C-alpha cells in the first residue's frame, strides 16, 4: 500500500507541472502590452483543487530584462491528502533565457528541483545532484514564458524542469509539447496568450482554467 501511494503521488506532481488553463475572453480583454498577471483555477475531473498565478515582470531600470514567475498550489485527495506546490522563476535578458530556478514540493517535502544559468558562452544546468552543460545555443522560449507567448513556428522549446529541449507540434489551433517522461500537454492560445491546456492521465485529466487577467 505504501508503494502504491508513492506511485500515485509521483504521478500527480509530475502531471501537475505540465498544464495550463482555459477561459474565453474577448479581444478587448486580451492585449499583449497591457497585463502582467494571469490567474488560473486548477481542476481535476471538473473539481476545483487549487490555483496558479503567472507573472511577467519587466525591470523599469533594465527594460531588456524580463522575469517570469509561475506559482501554484493544489490539494489532491487520493487515499490521503497531498498538498502540491510548484514554482518556476525564469529570467530573460535581450530575449533569451539567462537563468531559471524550479522546484516542486509535496506535503512540504521537495520532490524535484533544478536550475539553469547562462555564463556568457553556454548554459549550465543543475538537477539537485549534478551539474551539466546544456549547450551554447540561446534559449528563446521555454515553459517559463510559454503562457505569455504563443510558440508560433517553433519545433521545440526548453523545459526548466527536465533541463532539455522538448518537441512541439501544431495541429489546427492546438500545440502539443512532448516531455522526456513520455507525457504531453496540449495548449490552445487566443491573441497570443495561452487560454487552455489539458494533460490526460490514465484515470483523470488535469486542467487549468484562466480566471483573471491583470
C-alpha positions as CSV (number, residue, x, y, z in Angstrom):
1,X,0.0,0.0,0.0
2,X,2.8,2.4,0.8
3,X,4.5,1.9,-2.6
4,X,1.1,2.4,-4.3
5,X,0.6,5.7,-2.5
6,X,4.1,6.9,-3.5
7,X,3.5,5.9,-7.1
8,X,0.2,7.9,-7.2
9,X,1.8,10.9,-5.5
10,X,4.7,10.9,-8.1
11,X,2.3,10.7,-11.0
12,X,0.2,13.6,-9.6
13,X,3.0,16.1,-9.1
14,X,4.7,15.3,-12.4
15,X,1.4,15.6,-14.4
16,X,0.6,18.8,-12.4
17,X,3.6,20.5,-13.9
18,X,2.6,20.0,-17.4
19,X,-0.6,22.0,-17.7
20,X,-2.2,25.5,-18.0
21,X,-5.7,26.6,-18.3
22,X,-8.7,27.8,-20.3
23,X,-11.2,30.6,-20.3
24,X,-13.0,32.6,-23.0
25,X,-12.0,36.2,-23.3
26,X,-12.9,38.9,-25.9
27,X,-10.3,40.7,-27.9
28,X,-11.0,43.8,-25.7
29,X,-9.7,41.9,-22.6
30,X,-6.5,40.5,-24.1
31,X,-3.9,43.0,-25.1
32,X,-0.3,41.8,-25.1
33,X,1.2,45.0,-23.8
34,X,-1.4,45.8,-21.1
35,X,-1.2,43.0,-18.5
36,X,1.4,41.2,-16.4
37,X,-0.5,38.6,-14.4
38,X,-2.6,35.6,-15.3
39,X,-4.7,33.8,-12.6
40,X,-6.0,30.2,-13.0
41,X,-8.3,27.8,-11.3
42,X,-6.9,24.3,-11.2
43,X,-9.3,21.4,-11.8
44,X,-9.1,17.6,-11.7
45,X,-12.1,15.8,-13.1
46,X,-14.0,19.1,-13.2
47,X,-13.4,19.7,-9.5
48,X,-11.6,22.8,-8.2
49,X,-8.4,21.7,-6.4
50,X,-6.2,24.9,-6.3
51,X,-4.8,27.9,-8.1
52,X,-1.9,29.1,-10.2
53,X,-0.6,32.6,-11.0
54,X,1.8,33.5,-13.8
55,X,3.6,36.8,-13.5
56,X,5.5,38.8,-16.1
57,X,7.8,41.4,-14.5
58,X,9.8,44.0,-16.6
59,X,12.6,45.8,-14.8
60,X,12.0,49.6,-15.4
61,X,15.7,50.4,-15.0
62,X,16.6,47.4,-17.2
63,X,14.0,47.2,-19.9
64,X,15.9,44.4,-21.7
65,X,15.3,42.1,-18.6
66,X,12.1,40.3,-18.1
67,X,11.3,37.8,-15.3
68,X,8.5,35.2,-15.4
69,X,7.2,33.6,-12.2
70,X,4.8,30.7,-12.1
71,X,3.5,29.8,-8.6
72,X,0.8,27.2,-7.9
73,X,-0.7,25.2,-5.0
74,X,-3.2,22.4,-5.2
75,X,-4.7,19.9,-2.8
76,X,-5.5,16.4,-4.0
77,X,-7.1,13.6,-2.1
78,X,-6.1,10.1,-3.3
79,X,-6.3,7.8,-0.3
80,X,-4.8,10.6,1.7
81,X,-4.4,14.4,1.2
82,X,-1.5,15.8,-0.9
83,X,-0.6,19.4,-0.9
84,X,1.4,20.1,-4.0
85,X,3.4,23.3,-4.6
86,X,5.1,24.2,-7.8
87,X,7.2,27.3,-8.5
88,X,9.3,28.3,-11.5
89,X,11.2,31.5,-12.0
90,X,12.7,32.3,-15.4
91,X,14.8,35.4,-16.2
92,X,15.2,36.6,-19.7
93,X,17.7,39.1,-21.0
94,X,17.6,40.6,-24.5
95,X,15.0,38.0,-25.5
96,X,16.9,34.8,-24.4
97,X,16.9,32.8,-21.1
98,X,19.5,34.0,-18.7
99,X,18.7,32.0,-15.6
100,X,15.9,29.8,-14.0
101,X,15.1,28.1,-10.8
102,X,12.4,25.4,-10.3
103,X,11.1,23.2,-7.5
104,X,8.1,21.0,-6.7
105,X,7.1,20.1,-3.1
106,X,4.6,17.5,-1.9
107,X,3.3,17.9,1.7
108,X,6.3,20.2,2.3
109,X,8.9,17.8,1.1
110,X,11.0,18.8,-2.0
111,X,10.4,16.2,-4.7
112,X,12.4,17.7,-7.5
113,X,14.4,20.9,-8.3
114,X,16.6,22.3,-10.9
115,X,18.4,25.5,-12.1
116,X,19.7,26.9,-15.3
117,X,22.3,29.7,-15.9
118,X,23.9,31.3,-18.9
119,X,27.6,32.0,-18.2
120,X,28.2,34.2,-21.3
121,X,29.2,31.3,-23.6
122,X,27.0,28.4,-22.7
123,X,24.2,27.2,-20.4
124,X,24.7,25.1,-17.2
125,X,22.1,23.0,-15.6
126,X,21.8,21.6,-12.1
127,X,19.3,18.9,-11.2
128,X,19.9,18.9,-7.5
129,X,22.6,16.3,-7.8
130,X,25.0,17.1,-10.6
131,X,25.9,20.0,-12.9
132,X,25.8,19.5,-16.7
133,X,26.4,21.6,-19.8
134,X,23.3,22.3,-21.9
135,X,24.9,23.8,-25.0
136,X,25.7,27.2,-26.4
137,X,22.5,27.8,-28.4
138,X,20.5,30.6,-27.0
139,X,17.1,29.6,-25.5
140,X,14.5,31.9,-26.9
141,X,11.4,30.2,-25.4
142,X,10.7,27.9,-22.5
143,X,8.0,26.6,-20.3
144,X,8.6,29.7,-18.2
145,X,7.3,32.2,-20.7
146,X,5.1,29.8,-22.7
147,X,1.9,31.2,-21.1
148,X,2.5,34.7,-22.2
149,X,4.0,33.9,-25.6
150,X,2.5,31.7,-28.3
151,X,5.2,29.4,-29.7
152,X,4.5,30.3,-33.4
153,X,6.7,28.4,-35.8
154,X,8.7,26.6,-33.2
155,X,9.5,22.9,-33.4
156,X,11.0,22.7,-29.8
157,X,11.1,24.7,-26.6
158,X,13.1,24.3,-23.4
159,X,11.8,22.8,-20.2
160,X,13.4,24.2,-17.0
161,X,12.3,21.1,-15.1
162,X,13.7,18.5,-17.4
163,X,16.7,20.6,-18.4
164,X,16.0,19.6,-22.0
165,X,14.5,20.8,-25.3
166,X,11.1,19.3,-25.9
167,X,9.5,18.8,-29.3
168,X,6.4,20.9,-30.0
169,X,3.9,20.2,-32.9
170,X,0.9,22.1,-34.1
171,X,-2.4,20.7,-35.4
172,X,-5.1,23.2,-36.2
173,X,-5.3,25.6,-33.3
174,X,-3.6,23.3,-30.8
175,X,0.0,22.9,-29.8
176,X,1.3,19.7,-28.3
177,X,4.5,19.7,-26.1
178,X,6.0,16.2,-25.5
179,X,8.2,15.7,-22.4
180,X,11.1,13.2,-21.8
181,X,9.0,11.1,-19.4
182,X,6.5,10.2,-22.2
183,X,3.8,12.6,-21.1
184,X,2.5,15.5,-23.2
185,X,0.3,18.6,-22.9
186,X,-2.0,20.2,-25.4
187,X,-2.1,24.0,-25.4
188,X,-4.5,26.5,-27.0
189,X,-4.0,30.2,-27.5
190,X,-6.1,33.3,-28.0
191,X,-4.4,36.5,-29.2
192,X,-1.0,35.1,-28.2
193,X,-2.0,34.1,-24.7
194,X,-2.4,30.5,-23.5
195,X,-6.1,30.1,-22.6
196,X,-6.5,26.4,-22.5
197,X,-4.4,23.2,-21.9
198,X,-5.0,19.7,-20.8
199,X,-2.9,16.8,-19.7
200,X,-4.6,13.4,-19.8
201,X,-3.7,10.7,-17.3
202,X,-4.8,7.1,-17.1
203,X,-7.6,7.8,-14.6
204,X,-8.1,11.5,-14.8
205,X,-7.2,14.8,-16.5
206,X,-5.9,18.0,-15.0
207,X,-6.8,21.4,-16.4
208,X,-6.1,25.0,-15.5
209,X,-8.8,27.5,-16.3
210,X,-7.8,31.1,-16.9
211,X,-9.8,33.1,-14.4
212,X,-8.4,36.6,-14.4
213,X,-6.0,38.9,-16.3
214,X,-4.3,41.9,-14.7
